[in-house]
Amino acid sequence: MHYKEGEGERMVEVTKINGVKVLVNPDLIELVEETPDTVISFTTGRKIIVKESRQEIKSLVKSYRKDIFAL
């Protein structure tokens, strides 16, 4: 799980339940639930199940936001 920056966009990297790493836009995250799998719901209506915990997602988004405000 990483915070990524490049090509003019900032994204966070998460691992889908099948092991595939994906970059997501944290500005589109609406809800993160542990059911017990971690489900990220986006404002677009899409949902993904990830290996990271709810707390790890929270930390990634906080780090992303701190970097945005530091610019």
MOURJO-V370382 format. One record per residue. PSI is psi in whole degrees, -180 to 180 (NA if undefined). D_CENTER is the distance of its C-alpha to the mean C-alpha in Angstrom with 2 decimals. Layout:
psi = [PSI PSI]
d_center = [D_CENTER D_CENTER]
This chain:
psi = [126 161 128 146 130 158 33 -2 147 134 165 143 129 165 118 161 -25 5 -7 128 136 154 132 151 112 -18 -18 -2 126 -38 141 122 149 118 20 -16 151 122 124 123 135 160 -17 -10 -12 151 145 149 129 161 -28 152 167 -42 -38 -41 -44 -45 -41 -45 -40 -44 -43 -49 -40 -42 -38 -47 -20 -19 NA]
d_center = [8.63 9.08 8.80 10.67 13.30 15.86 17.90 17.45 13.73 10.92 7.60 5.05 6.29 5.91 9.29 10.60 13.51 15.97 14.87 13.64 10.95 8.96 7.37 5.34 6.68 5.35 9.03 9.03 7.16 10.44 10.39 9.07 12.18 13.80 16.71 17.12 14.38 10.86 10.32 7.55 9.92 9.81 12.77 14.16 14.91 12.93 11.36 9.96 10.82 9.09 11.08 9.10 10.50 9.65 10.93 8.89 5.55 8.11 9.46 6.76 6.66 10.40 10.99 9.65 11.92 14.72 14.86 15.12 17.92 19.59 20.35]
